[in-house]
Amino acid sequence: MELHVPARPASFRFRPRAAALLVIDMQGDFLLSGGFGEALGNDVRELQRTIAPTRAVLAAARAAGLLVVHTREGHRSDLSDCPPAKRAQGREGLRIGDPGPRGRILVRGEPGWDFVPELAPAPGEPVIDKPGKGAFHATDLEAVLRNHGVEALLVAGVTTEVCVQTTVREANDRGFRCLVLADCVASYFPEYHRVTLDMIAAQGGIAGSVGDSADVIAALAGAPEAIERPVLRFYEEALNAGREDAFTELLAPDVAYYNPATGTARGPGGVLAAIRGLRAAFPDLHYTVEDLLVDGDRVAARFTLRGTHHGPFRGKAATGRSVEVGGSTHYRVAGGKLTEVRVFADFLGLMRQIDADL
C-alpha cells in the first residue's frame, strides 16, 4: 500500500515496507546543555524542540514496522579517522578531541557523543557511526538500506544545514527519495533552517521533499502495516517466545479475550494467565500464521497451532502426544494495542488428538 503525505513541492508517496526513518545525530554534544554546541555559544533550545516530535514519529514508525536507522557523528579516540582540516576547525580548546563539558568532544564512547535518552535506539535498530557530516561517507549505510529494500527516507535530526542537508543530498545522488520532517530537524540559526528547507524543496524538489511529522504519523496510523504489526508481534513475542511483558505491551488494559480452549479473560493479566495454563499443558506451543487479512481496525489471522501434550489439560493427564490444529483469531486494534481477541479453533480436534476415546 502506498501512502500519500502532504509536502513541498508535491505530495510525498511511499510504501511503508520500502521506507525507513533516518534519525541523524541526536547526540548530547549537540542538543544538551553543557555540550559542545552550547560551549560554542549556541542556543541548544533551538535543537531541543525537535526531541518531542521526533520521539512521536519514532513511535509511529516502530508501530508501523518501518526500519529505523540512527546516525551518530564521532571519531576514534586517536583521531586517526578525523582529517586535519576538520580537526583544525573551531576555536582553540574547543576542537574535536579536546576535553569538553561532556567528555572529549565528538570522540566515540564519551558521554556527549551518545544519543539523548529520549531518542535512544531500540534493540535491533541499526546505528551508523559516521566520521563525517554526511551519513553515507565512510559508512555502510547504503548497504543497510539496500539490504532492507528501502526506497524512501523519512529524515529527522540535526543540524538542518549541515549533517541533515549533506545526508539528504548524498541520498538523492544514490537514488533514495527523501522527505525531510521540518519540525524534526533544526539549526542553532533559525534562518539557516528555513533557507535550507527551501533549498531542498526548490526547483521541483531538487534534493528532496519537506513535510511535517504529524502528517506522517497520521498516514502511518491508517496503514495496514500499522494495524497488523501488533498482531504479528503478539504471535511472535507473546505466544511463541513466551515473553510475558509483551502481554502488557501489546494488549490494551481492558482487552477482551475469548478462547474455547482457555475460557474468557479480561485485561493483559487475565490473558497471560490463560496462556500460561495452555503453555503448561503444551510447553512447546507454537503458532504459525498462515494468512492475515486487514479491514479497517480489524485483523483476521488464520493459524496452525502445534505442540506436545506434556501437562494436564481440561482433565486429561499428559499423554506425550503431538497435536496440530487449525483455527483463526479475530482482533480489533486501537492505538497500536489489541483491544479484542476472539479465537476460533478446532478445539474438538485438539481433544481428540490427546484422548483416543473421544
N, C-alpha and C positions, 0 to 999 in steps of 0.2 A: 504494500500500500504506500502511495506517495502522499506526503503531507505538504501543504502549502502554507507558508508563513509570510505575513506582510513584511516588506523590506524595501530598502532603497538599493538599486533604482527600480527593481521589479520584484514581484513575489518570488520568494526563495522556495524551491521544491527539493525535497529529499526523501529518501526511503530510510526509515529507522534502522533497518538491517544493514544498510550500507553507509551509515553515518557514525561519526564519533564526536564526542565533546572533548575539545582540547583546552586544558586549563594551563595557562602559561605563567610560570614564575611567581606563584602566590606565596612568597617567602618572607620570613620575618625581617630580613635585612631591608626589604623594600617597603613593607606595609606597616611595621610596628614601631611604636615609639621607642627611641633608643637604638634604632637600627641604622644601617649605613645611609639609607635615604634621608632620614632626619638629620644625621650628622653632617650631611652636605648642605643643610639649610632648607630642606624641602618640607612642605606641609603634608605629612603622611595621611591626614584625614581625607585628602583628595583620592587616595588609593583605597582607604579603608571602606569607603562607601560601596565598593564592589563586592565586599565579602558576603553580605546578606543575599543579594540577587544571584550571585554565583552559587552560593550554598543551595538556593532553591532550585536552580536549573540543574545542579548536580544531582539532587534528589530525584528530579523528574527524569533525567537521563538514565539513572540507575534503575528506576522503577520500570522504564520502558525497555530496558535491556541493551541500551546503547553502549558501545565501547567508550570508556572514559580513559583519557591519557593525560598525565600530568608532566609538565616540564619543570626543570629546576636548574638555574644557572649557577655554576660554580667550577672551581678548579682544584687540581691535585694540590696536596699540601706543599709540594716542592715547586709549584707553579710552572712545571715543565710543559703544561698544555696552555699556558697563557702567553700569547705573543707579546714581545716587548712593547709594541705600540699600544696595546691595550693596558698593559701594566703601567705605562707612563701617564695614562690619563688621570685626571683628578689632582687634588691638592696634596702636597707632601703630608704624609701621615694618615691620609685617607684614601689610599690606593688599594687595589686588590692585593690581598695577602697581609696587609698591615693589621695590627691589633685594633679592633673596633669595640663599640659598646656591647656587641653580641658575639664576641669572639673574632677571630681573623676574618677579614672582610671577604665574602664570597669564596670561602675555602670549604671544600666538602667535609662534612662531619661537624662543622662549627654550628652553634645554636642558631645564629642568624641566617644560615644557609638553608635551614629546614623550612618546611611548609608551616603556614599559620594553622593552628589546631583545628579551626572550623572547617578547613578545606583539605584535611589530610586524606591521602588516597585510601580507598578501601582495599582489603585483601584481594590480590589478583589484578588490580588495575596497574597497567604499565606506567613506570616512571622513567622519563628520559632525562638523564643528567647531561647537560649540554655545556660546552666551554665557551660558546659564542652567544650572540644575540638571537640569531635565527635558530629555530629548533631542529632544522634539518642538517645544519653544518656539523660534521664530525660526530653524528649520532646514527642510530638505527631506526629513527622514527619512520622513515619511508617504508622500510621493511615491515615494521609492526603494522602500519596502516594497510599496506598491500596484502599482507597475510590474513588480515581480517576482512578483506573485501570492501574497504572504506572508499567511498567516492566523494563524500561531502563532510566538511568540518564545521562544527559549531564552536566558535572561538571566544574564550574568556581569558582574562589575565592582565598583566601589567608589563611595561607601560605601553600605552596605545601607540606612541610614535616610535618606540624603539623595538622591543622584543616582539610585540604583537604584530606591528606592521611588517617587520622583517620576515617573520614566520609566515604571514599571510601571503606575501609576495613570493617567498620560496615555494609555498604550497601551490600557488597559482601556476608557477613555472613547471610544476610536476603534474599538473592536470587535476588537482583537487579543487573542488568548488568550496568557497568559504563564506560563512555567514558570521560576521563579527557582531557580537551582542553588545550594543552600545552602553548599556547600564552595567555590564560585567567587565568592562575594560576601563582604564583610567590613566591619566597622566598627572604628574605633580603640577603641570601647567594646563589649565582648562582650555586655553586657546589652542595649544598643540593637539589636545584630544579632539577638539571639534574639527580642526583643519585636516587631521589625519583621516578621520572617518569620511570627510568629504572627498579626500583624495582616493580612498579605497573604492568608493561607490561612483566616482566620476566616470564620464565617458562610457556609460552603459555598464558600469561595474568592472572597470579595467583590472582591478585586483581582487574584487570580491563584492559581497553584499553587506548591508548594515541593517540590523533589526534589533528587537528588544526581547529580553528573556521571557517576559510574560506571554508573548505570542508563541514562543517555542514551547513553553510549559503547557499552554492551553492545547496546542496541537498534539503534543505527546500524550496528554491525558486521554485524548479520544482515540488514540491509535490502538488497533487490535493488539499490537505487541505489549502495550502497557496493561491491557486488560488480561491477557493470557499469562504475563510474566509471573504474578504471584501464584497462579495455579500450578505452573510448571515448577516453581520453587517449592511449593507445598509438597509435591510428589518427591522431588529430588532431595530436599533438605529435611523436611519433617517426617514424611512417611518412610522413605527408603534409607536415608542416612541416620534417622532417629535423633536428629539434633533438637533437643527439647525446647531451647529458646526460640527456635523457628516458629513454634506454635504461637507464642505471644507476638512475634514479629509479623507474622503473615495473617493471623486471624483477628478480626475485629473484636472488641471487648464483649459485644453482645451477639457474637456469631451463633447461629442456629445450625445444629448438626443432626442429620438423620441418617441412620445406617442400620439395616436389618440385622447385621452381624453383631453390632455392639450396642444398639439402642440409641435413644435420643440423648443429646447432650447440649449444654449451653456454655458459652464462653470458652476461651482458649484452654483453661484448666480442665473443663469438662471433656473437651475433645481430646486433650492429651491423655487423660485417664482412660478414655475409651480405647485409644490406640495402644496404650501400654498393655491393656488387657489382651488385645488382639496379638500384639507382639510377644507377650508371654507365652501364648499358645503356638505362635509361629515365629520363632526368633529370627529366621532368615527371610522374613516377609519382604517382598519386593514387587513394586508396581511398575509395569511398562505401559507408557501412554502410547496408544495406537493411533488415535485421531483426536483432533482438537477443533472445535467449532466455536467461533466468537460471534455473538449477536448483541450489540449494544453493551450493556453491563453484565451480560450473562455468558458463561462459558460451559460448553458440554464437552466432557472428556471421556473417550472410550478407552478402557484399560484392560490389561490382563494381570491378574494377581497370582503370584507363585509363592510357595513356602513349604515348610516341612512341619508336620504336626508333632511338636516336642513338648507340649504342655496341655493342661486341661482346657477344654473349650466346650461351652454350653453343655456341661455334664458328661462330656466324653473324655476319658483319660487319654493321655498321649499314645499315639499309635506308631509314630515314626514314618507315617506315610506322606508322600509328596502330594501337594494339591495344586491345581491350576484352574482358575475360574475367570470368566469374563464379566464385564459389567460396565456401567457408565456412571459418572457423577456430574451433577448439575451444580454450578457455582454461580453466585452473584458477587460482583466485585464493586467496591466503592472506596475511593481514596487509597488505592493500592493495597487494600486488605480484603480478605474473604469475609463476607457478611452472612452468607448462607451456603451450606454444603449438604446436598442430598445425594446419597449413594444408592444406586440401583444395581445390585449384583446378584449372581446366581447362588444365593445362599443355600438353597436346597441341594444344588450340585456340590457345593463345598461340603455339606454334611454327609452326603452320600459317599464322597471320596474318603472320609475318615471313619465312616460307620457302614460296613457292608450290609447291615441289617435293614437299612432304610430303603 
